[in-house]
C-alpha cells in the first residue's frame, strides 16, 4: 500500500500500517456480549497457515485475539511477528509473551523465549492464508459478510451497523473490524477470527471496512473477504493525492464487487454523481441486485427530512414501501445519509430495517468524528466539538 503520513495510519511497533487511524471506538469485536466467544485451536491454526509448531508444542489454550503489535497483546493473543519498515516483529516476541500472548507466528523461532511459536515460510502470506481459510469456513457455516468502502463514511457506517446488529431482534450479533483496520493487514486480522460453526442462533455476520490508496488494492481485499453485501458510501476527493481524477477513484472503489458472487447485493448512493458508473460496474461483475439510498426520489432507502432536536436528529425516511420516523443520536447531517445506507444493509441481511431504526436513538457522535462535550471555561459556557480525526 502506498505510504501515508504517519498521523493518518495506525502502525504496529515494527512500523507496519494496519489501517487508517481512528479514535477508541468500541466495536462488536471488543464489546463483550456483542461479539463472539470464538477460539482458534492450535491444530486449526497450523492447518490454515501450513505452519509447524517449534518443538512440536502449541498453546494449551485457544487463540482469542490476533495482534501485530506486541503492546496490544493480552491473555489469549496470537502475536504476528511481521517484518516492518523500521524493525522486525521477531524482536518483540518476548514483549508479546510478557503481555500475555499464548503463541507467536514466526519465520525464525527463538528457543530462548518460553512461548509456543508457529513457524511458517512467510508471516504475511501465512496471515493472508489464515484470513482466507477462516472466511471460507465462516461462509460454509452460513456466515455473511458486509464489505463497506467509499471515500468517506466507512468507519462511521461500520460502527453504526455493528451497533444495530447487536440490538436488532433476530440478529446473531456481529464481528466488526476494529478501528479502521481496512488494508492488506487489517482485513486478514479481522477475517482470521470469524466464527466457523453454527450456534443455536446461527452464525454472526462480519462487517469489514475496506480502504485503499491505489488501484487494485480493494480488489485484493474483496477477493479475500468475499462480501455477500457490498456498500459504497460515496465518491469524493479524499484520495486525490493518489489518483488523477474522481472517475479513477470511483473505479478503484468499484473493485469491491470483484470478490462477490452473482447472488450478492450492491448498495449504492443514488445521489452520487458516479452512481450510473458504479451500477454498471456491479452489473459487469454479474451482480443483479442493486439497492440504493439517499435523498433522490428513486432511492430505495430515502432520507425525506431531518430536524435537529436535543437528542440528535429527528429523521423521516421511506424504507422500501414503509414510512418511518426515528431519532438518530448524531448531530451532523451526513450521518443521516449514512443511516440510510446502514438500514439498507440491515434489510439486505434479512432483518427488519424499520424496527432496527428505532435503536439509533442511542448511537451517538464518535470520538474524533463530531463528539460534543459541554462545560465551562473562564466562567463561560462552552461546547467542544471533537473533529480531530
N, C-alpha and C positions, 0 to 999 in steps of 0.2 A: 504494500500500500504506500502511496506517495506520502512522504513525511509531512506532518503538520506542525504548527507552532506548539511548543511544549504545553502551553496553557490550554490548548484545545483538546488534549487527549489524556486518557488515563494510561499510565505505564506501570509495568512491574518493576522490581528492583534490579532487573538486568537491562532495562531500557526498552522493553518491547511495548508497543502501543496495543492496547486491548480494545479501545473504542473511544468515542468522544467523552470528555469528562462530563460529570453531572453532579448534582447535589446528593446528599444522603437520602435518596428516595427509596422508600420501602416498597418492595415488590412482593408478589405472591411467592417468589422463591425463598425469601427470607422472612416471611411474615408468620411463621409458625403454622397454625391451623390452615392458613390459606394455601400453603404449598403442599408438598408431598413428603412422605417419610421414606422415599425410595433409597435403597442402599445398593451399591455396586460391589459384588463379591470379588475376591482376589482372582478366582479362576476365570470369571467372565471378563474381568479387566485384561488379563493376559491373553485371552482368546481374541478379544476385539482389537487389541493393539498388536497382535502377533509377537508379544514380548515374552521374555523368560525371567522368572524371579531369580535374582542373585542368590546363590547358595540354596536355591530351591525353596526359599522361605518367603511367603506372602504375609500380609497383615492378618491377624486373628479376627479382626472386626471389619465390617463393611465400610466402603467409602461413602461418605455422605456429602462431601463437597470437594470441588476441584479448584485449585488455585495455581496461578503462575507467579504470584508474589508471596514470598515466604512470610512476609509481615502479616499477611491476611490468613495464614494457616491457623487452624484450631483443631480441636479433637475431631477425628474422623476425616481430615483433609488428605487428599492426594496432591502432592506438590509436583508440578510440571517443571522440570529443570531445563528451560529453554535457553539456548544461547541468545544473547542480546546485543544491542548496539554499543553498550558501554561495559558490559560484564557478562559472565557466563552463569546461568542459573545453577550450575553444578556447585558453584562457590557458596550457595545458600542452602544446601541440603541440610546441613547441621542446624541452621537457624530455623528451618521449617520443622525439623524434628523437635526442637526446643519449644516451638509454639504449638505443638500438639499434633502435627501431621503423623499419619499412621503409615504412609508409604510415599515413595517418590518415583516418578517416571524419568529415566535417565538413559544416557548412552554410555556413560563411564561410571560404573558403581564405585562408591567409596567404602571400602571394607572397614575403615576406621569409625564409621558412623553407624550406630545401632538402630538402623531404620530399614525396613524392607524396601528393596529397590528393584523395580521392574525395568529390565534392560531391553532397549529397542535400538534399531539402527539409526533412526532419525526421530527426535522427540516431536517436532512439529508435524511430521507426517503421521506419527502414531496418534497424536491428539486429533487430527482430522479423521483418521480411521475410527477412533473411539466415538466421535460425534456422529459420523455417518452410520456406523453399525447400530448405535443406540437409537438413533432416529428411525432406522429401518425396523427395529424391534418394536418401537413405540407405535409406528404406523400399523404394523402387523397385528398389534393388540387392539387396534381401533382408535388410536390416539390421533387427533387432528392437530395441525399446526397452522397458526396465523402468522404470515410474514408482513411486516409493516416497513415501508420505505417512503421516501419523499424528501423534499428539500428542507422542510421544517415540519414540526409537529410529531415526529416519530416517537420520541421518548414519552412525551405527554400522553399521546394516544395509547401507547403501550401500557402506561401506568393506569390510565382510566379504564382500559379494557380489563386489566388484572383486577382492579377494584370491583368491577361489576361481576366478573366471573366468580369471585369469591363470595358474592352476595345474592346472585340470581337463583331463584328456585329451579331445581332440575340440573344445575351445573355441578360438575365434579371438582370445582376449583380450577387452578391452572398452574403451570410452571412458566414464569416470565423471565426474560433475560434481565440480568442485573444491570442497574445503572444504564449506561449507554454501550453495553458490550455488543457491538454491532459489526465487527470486522472479521478478518480471517482468523483471529484468535478468539474473539468474544463469542462468535456464533458456535464453534465446536465446544466451547466451555459450557454453554447452556445445553446443547443437544446431548452432551455426554452423561447427563444425569436425568434424562427423561424417564418416566416410568415405562416399563416394558411388559407389564402384565395387567390384566383387567381385574379391578377390585369389585366389590359388591355394587358400587355406584358407577362403575365404568372406568375409563382412562382419562386422566386430566389432560386437557389440551395444552399445547405450548404456544407461547406468544413470543416471537422473535423479531427484534428490530434488525434492520439491515442497512448499513451505511456504505458509502464509497467515496473515493477521491479520484477514481479513474475508471474508464470504460472497461468492462469485463469483470470487475470485482463483484458486483451484485449477482451476475450470472453464476459465478463460482459458489457464492453463498446460497443461492436459491437451489442449485443442484444438490448441495449438501443437505439443506433443510427440507426441501420438497414441500412447499406450502400447499395446504388444501384451500386456504383463503389468502389472497394477496391484496394488500391495500397500498395505494399511492396517495399520500395526503395532498400534495400539491407540488408544482414545479416552480422554483424560484432561483435567484442567483446566488444561493448560499455556497455553491461550489464553483463560482465563476472563475476563480483563480486556476482551476484545473481543466476547464472546458472553454471552447471558443464561442459557444452560443448556448442559449436556453434549450434549443432543439436538441443539442448534443446531451445536455443534462437529462432531458426527458427520455431520450433513447437509452441512456445508461440506467435510469430508474426502471424503465420497462423491462430490463433484464430479469426482474423478479419473476416474470412469467416463465422463464426458461426451465425452471425445475418443477413446474406444475404439470399435473396430468390434465387431460381434456375435461374431466368432470369437476375441475376446480372452479372456484368463484373469484372473479376480479371485482374489486370495489374501487371506484374511481370518482374523482371530484368533478362533478358536472359543470362547475363554474370555471374550471381551469382552461386556459386558452389552448392547452395541449390535449384536451380531452379526446378529440377525434383521433389524434395520433396514438394516444395510449390505448384507446379501444381497438384501433386497427392492429396494434402490436399484440394485444391479448388474443384477438381473433386469429392472427397469424400463428400464434402458439397453440391453436386448437381449442382455446377457451371460449365457450359459447355463452356461459352465464356471467353477465356483467351487471352489477348493481351500482347505482350512482347516489351521491349525496351532495348537498349544497343548498343554495338558495334558488337555483334555477327551477323554473316551473315544471320541468320534466324530471327533476331529481326524484328518485325512488324514496329517499330519506331526506325530506325537505325541511330546512330551517325556515319557518314562517316569520317569526318575530322574536325579539329578545327585549326584556325590560330589566333595568338594573334594580335590584332590591337589596335589602340589608344583608341577606344570606348569600348573595351572589347574583344570579340571573334567573328571572322567570322566563322559561322558554316555551314557545308554542311551536309544534312541529307536526308534520304529517309523515308518519312512518308506514309506507305502503299505502293501505287504504284506511288507516286509523289516524284520527286527530288526537294528539297527546299534548298535555301540558305538564311541565315538571320544573323543579328547581335544580340548577347546576351551581354548586358551591364554589365557582370560579368566576372572577370578575371580568376578565378581558374577553372581548367579543370573539376572538379567533377560537377560544375554547368551545364556544357553542357550535362552531363549524366542525371542530374535531369530534364533538359529541355525536354528530350525525353519522360520521364515519364509524365510530365505535358501535353505535346502535345497529348500523348495517351489519357489522361483524357478528354481533350477538344474534341477529336474525339468521345469518348465514350458518351459524353453528347450531341452529335448530332450537334456540331459546326465544323467550317472549321479550321482544325489544321494548314494547310499551311498558310492561311490568318492570323490566330492568331499569328503565329510565328513572323510575322513582327512587332508585338507590344512588342517584348522582347528587343528591342534596348535600351529602357529607363528603364529596370528593372536592377537596379544597386546593387553592393555589399551591404549587410545588415550590420547594426551596430553590432559589436561583432562577425561577421562572414565573415571577409575579407574586410570590407570597407577600402578604401585607402584615405589618405589625404596627400597633399604635402605642404611644407613650407620651412622656413629657420631657422637654429639654428646655432649660433656661426658663422654666415656668410657662412654657408654651406647649400646647398640644401638637403632636407631630404624627404623621403617618409615614412609615418607611416601607418602600416597595423594593423587594429583593429581586432584581432582574439581572443578577450578576453572572448568569450562565454565559 
